Amino acid sequence: MKTILRIILINFTSLWATTQILPGLSYSGGIKTLFLGALAFAVINILLIPILRILLLPLNLMTIGIFSWISNVLALFVLINFVPQFKLIPFYFTGAEINGFIIPSINLSILWVAIIASCIIGIITHFLQWLSH
């Protein structure tokens, strides 16, 4: 029971942080929607992700693990479909410059927003799981 609550809390935190960082992922309905999304994302991660990883194993082996993020993007799309208050929105990234490193401005489609959001969610989730163990 503690493990399930930890997973839900980690998903809650990672979804909230991603919506704060990335304007392309948003939710409406307040904290109840965020909790429902965390619960749904926990169920998706427990039930669907292992099946997707087995199905995508040949592609993952051919690319030496580069395409392992596809399962996370698909899980995010499943979350968006099951919890309609979560939305992926295309947006215009204005660009940035960090210590001479320039990131150009670009229009991000829904697919790119999903890829970036799933990477951010994955990074935050793995960091929080590392902290909790």
Secondary structure per residue as TSV (DSSP state, phi and psi in degrees):
chain	resnum	aa	ss	phi	psi
A	1	M	-	360.0	-40.0
A	2	K	H	-63.3	-37.7
A	3	T	H	-65.7	-41.8
A	4	I	H	-65.4	-42.5
A	5	L	H	-63.9	-37.7
A	6	R	H	-63.9	-43.4
A	7	I	H	-62.9	-43.7
A	8	I	H	-64.4	-42.3
A	9	L	H	-65.4	-40.2
A	10	I	H	-64.8	-42.9
A	11	N	H	-64.9	-38.4
A	12	F	H	-59.0	-47.9
A	13	T	H	-66.0	-43.0
A	14	S	H	-69.1	-37.6
A	15	L	H	-66.6	-43.1
A	16	W	H	-62.8	-46.2
A	17	A	H	-64.2	-38.2
A	18	T	H	-66.9	-39.0
A	19	T	H	-67.5	-26.3
A	20	Q	H	-78.2	-33.9
A	21	I	H	-81.5	-44.7
A	22	L	-	-109.7	115.7
A	23	P	T	-71.7	-8.6
A	24	G	T	-81.5	-14.7
A	25	L	E	-112.8	120.7
A	26	S	E	-139.4	164.0
A	27	Y	E	-140.8	154.2
A	28	S	-	-125.4	147.1
A	29	G	S	115.2	-0.6
A	30	G	T	81.7	-155.2
A	31	I	H	-70.9	-27.6
A	32	K	H	-63.7	-42.9
A	33	T	H	-65.3	-40.5
A	34	L	H	-64.3	-40.3
A	35	F	H	-66.8	-41.2
A	36	L	H	-62.6	-40.0
A	37	G	H	-64.9	-40.1
A	38	A	H	-65.6	-39.9
A	39	L	H	-65.4	-45.7
A	40	A	H	-64.4	-40.2
A	41	F	H	-67.0	-34.5
A	42	A	H	-65.5	-43.3
A	43	V	H	-63.8	-42.4
A	44	I	I	-61.7	-43.8
A	45	N	I	-67.8	-31.3
A	46	I	I	-81.4	-40.7
A	47	L	I	-97.6	-44.0
A	48	L	I	-90.3	-38.8
A	49	I	H	-60.0	-43.9
A	50	P	H	-60.7	-38.1
A	51	I	H	-65.8	-43.9
A	52	L	H	-63.4	-39.3
A	53	R	H	-66.1	-35.4
A	54	I	H	-68.7	-42.6
A	55	L	H	-66.4	-34.2
A	56	L	T	-92.5	7.3
A	57	L	H	-58.8	-43.5
A	58	P	H	-60.9	-42.7
A	59	L	H	-64.9	-38.5
A	60	N	H	-67.8	-37.8
A	61	L	H	-69.7	-38.4
A	62	M	H	-65.6	-31.9
A	63	T	T	-103.1	11.9
A	64	I	T	56.3	41.0
A	65	G	T	88.0	1.6
A	66	I	G	-66.3	-34.2
A	67	F	G	-94.8	25.5
A	68	S	G	-70.7	-19.5
A	69	W	H	-72.8	-14.5
A	70	I	H	-61.2	-38.6
A	71	S	H	-64.0	-35.0
A	72	N	H	-69.6	-37.4
A	73	V	H	-66.5	-42.3
A	74	L	H	-64.1	-37.8
A	75	A	H	-64.0	-37.9
A	76	L	H	-66.2	-40.0
A	77	F	H	-64.5	-36.4
A	78	V	H	-65.1	-41.6
A	79	L	H	-60.5	-44.2
A	80	I	H	-61.9	-35.7
A	81	N	H	-77.0	-33.2
A	82	F	H	-84.5	-29.9
A	83	V	S	-116.7	93.9
A	84	P	T	-67.2	-11.4
A	85	Q	T	-74.6	-19.3
A	86	F	E	-86.1	135.3
A	87	K	E	-135.6	143.4
A	88	L	E	-101.0	126.9
A	89	I	-	-124.5	127.1
A	90	P	-	-66.6	145.3
A	91	F	E	-148.4	167.4
A	92	Y	E	-100.1	117.6
A	93	F	E	-87.6	122.8
A	94	T	-	-78.8	-8.2
A	95	G	-	95.3	168.6
A	96	A	E	-157.4	158.5
A	97	E	E	-133.5	123.1
A	98	I	E	-126.8	107.0
A	99	N	T	52.2	44.9
A	100	G	T	86.9	-9.7
A	101	F	E	-88.8	118.6
A	102	I	E	-104.4	126.7
A	103	I	E	-105.5	116.2
A	104	P	-	-71.8	160.6
A	105	S	-	-74.3	149.1
A	106	I	E	-159.4	148.6
A	107	N	E	-84.7	122.7
A	108	L	E	-100.5	122.8
A	109	S	-	-78.1	176.2
A	110	I	H	-62.6	-37.0
A	111	L	H	-62.4	-45.6
A	112	W	H	-66.9	-36.1
A	113	V	H	-63.8	-41.0
A	114	A	H	-64.5	-41.1
A	115	I	H	-64.6	-46.9
A	116	I	H	-66.2	-43.1
A	117	A	H	-63.3	-41.4
A	118	S	H	-67.4	-33.8
A	119	C	H	-66.5	-43.5
A	120	I	H	-64.6	-44.7
A	121	I	H	-60.5	-42.9
A	122	G	H	-62.1	-43.7
A	123	I	H	-64.1	-46.7
A	124	I	H	-65.4	-42.4
A	125	T	H	-63.0	-46.3
A	126	H	H	-64.6	-37.8
A	127	F	H	-64.9	-44.3
A	128	L	H	-68.5	-34.6
A	129	Q	H	-67.5	-37.5
A	130	W	H	-63.5	-40.7
A	131	L	H	-66.6	-35.3
A	132	S	H	-80.4	-11.9
A	133	H	-	-101.7	360.0
